[in-house]
């Protein structure tokens, strides 16, 4: 559809809607938009040859076939090293939130604030950047101040970095009852600088679960050359003594705040005066979540969980003051002729997570929901200008909208939107997208949401030895801040990781050539190496000591005799409750000891060391360590954060070595026990976990021959030579080769063998996956075969919507969990529930931790295993 040209000789830019027919919405999540969406004819800027100039709805960057700035320039570089590296400072496991953390505390949680001071002269240094941060390791109670000089090209000068001050925060709730004063200090949730801070001092807003306070910090003169220090003009100035959910500062009236409390009420407060907050005269029946100021000083935009509206504070009648602009979509159910599996109940509507005003525009707002980012214009109530879908299940936890950036080629304005995900669902903490405002007033989406990278990407640039640990370890991002200035040709994105380190990334407002991009990355790499070599001790990670597991080994040192209580029940007068009490106590002690107990018994291959499944066969000839149980126990300890220092590493590796058969396979529990491809994978994984790859544990010459003989003519791999191709055994073989770095060397599988294996694996998908030919789909094979294709870089060839649909309808509607396959009378079990969740993680299902496909464990646990160093 096209819009009609203006009848005037000089057309005036005006907004327009893409009149694209909207399909039915069933609640299915798809990332990105198809093609270019709708097209509008640009009558305001006709081409010189007289042809029509079109404006696409989506993917403007691909439509114009050019990169649209701002664009990342160089690598993510370190600025401030980690602090407080003593493990005793932790009140949580590294990389995790405390277990008491509520979900609502993650939204707008951002403990990083910045302010830029430009120099008045024209020296090479453009100015000074002040950074205020609250480290997660300080239990969010220590405010640190840093300063660094910024060069004229927008790059921090590392030699000028200095720590200015430290301030202990005391967020004490107000005393409502003198007889019961508050006992504990609250932890900080948000740190923000005021946009109305004068040059002489800086206002910092501090938000905790029930408080909103302000600190005023004096700023020194540029001419002073003495060591910098900070004078506190006002400390813990109360702003709002109630549970604050969110707040927004007016860009038109100095000192005016819109505060939303947890009761869903909106308050207007002027913190520069002594007046009391005034409740906004809005709809009393609505529970509001967010507020932002409009372009008029007496207009404010507020949002509930599912709707967005403006309120005119000049009108006393609440029914006339509120004007609804947008409401979340109501999903539909499917008809029986539209899907194989019927969805009887529609999904809930997407909740609003963030709202923001688009700067330097009079009518545009951004609304972030659980499904998409919506661009709203108050001149088109009930409609959206654009909707850009995102991969975050519960919306981004923090959203930053940049100032407009002028496009020098086509004359439009570009707005960047940065989103922070605290749970790091898709292996990336920060993602961004861009919106383009054309001179004609039409809006387009530049590209879909995409990752801006992680500090650990440095490991992909620097090629190190095969057995060397990563140079930059994976740490989730906890806060971000965007630094912009009108005189810069770039912007800076600062991020704070979980260990307290602060990194910066440059976004250039100019398009660079490929040679310039390579040169920028080379310069960036040199600065990173120089920064880390200047003070290497500051960037070394502390020796990891699991906090929650300390002392657990001491409590589980009971002997097997202590775990059994013989109770004589021959007397009829015995109380059955006593029997039950002793039984449950003994069972609990057994479960505790089974986590850490290591058996050492003799069998046909000598002394065996490893983990057993339970104490049920204790004292019998079947009480032996097992490779599968040892693999499971080691991964369980890694998931719990154990450093594996109490595991008899040498004895376990010796057992693995002696368990290998002459044909290359492995015995599971000594000579004469089970022996197939499952225990090949367990042996290789144990060597990977215990860092036994450098030692001669596995005879790969014999094992390679066993794997080759197990390869069948159809392309799959069986449990042993001559056995039928099976999805589980294929995964075990491929994952073993991947863990040993022998998958792509062609010493076992040639490229032709891998291509045939990929074809065999893809043919196992009907709706879900089945493990063998002519078998029904099974939910556990969604992981076995899905992970195989993931390892082989062929996961994109499957039908993800069909696989997800099969897994979703495999859930048990009454007791929960996942069944083997959807059938009447079927029941869920732990095995199929685990592998179904792991398969959904491979699909990128939001709110699930990413899984390591080869090791069959979360990426967090795999990173923890990579940190462990054995003597």
Secondary structure, DSSP 8 states (H G I E B T S, - for coil): ------SSSS----------------S----S-STT--EEE-SSS--TTS---EEESS-HHHHHTS--S-EEEEEEEEEE------GGG-SS-TTS--TT--GGGGTT-B-EEEEEEE-SS--SEEEEEEEEEE-GGGTT-EEEEEEEEEETTS-EEEEEEEEEEEEE--B----S-TTS---S-B-EEEEEE-TT--TTEEEEEEEESS-EEEEEEE---TT--S-----EEEEEEEEE-S-EEEEEE-SSSTTEEEEEETTS-EEEEETTSS---EE--S-TT----EEEE-SSTTEEEEE-SSEEEEEETT---HHHHEEEEEE--------TTT-SS---S------EEEEEE-TT-SSEEEEEESSEEEEEETTSTT--SEEEE-S-TT--SEEEE---EE-TTT--EEEEEEEE-TT-TTS-SEEEEEEEE-TTS-EEE-S--EE---GGGHHHHS---TT---SS----EEEEEEE--TT-SEEEEEEEETTS-EEEEEEESS---HHHHHHHHHHHHHHHHHHHHHTHHHHS------STTTTHHHHT---GGGG-------STT--HHHHHHHHHHHHHHHHHHHHH--EEEEETTEEEEE--S-STTTTSTT----HHHHHHHHHHHHHTT---TTS-HHHHHHHHHHTB-TTS-B-SSSTTS--SHHHHHHHHHHHHHTT-TTSS-S-HHHHHHHHHHTB-TTS-B-SSTTS---HHHHHHHHHHHHHTT-SSSSSSS-HHHHHHHHHHHHTTBSSSB-SSTT----TTHHHHHHHHHHHTT-GGGS-HHHHHHHHHHTB-TTT-SBBSS--TT--B-HHHHHHHHHHHHHTT-TTS--EETTTTEEHHHHHHHHH----
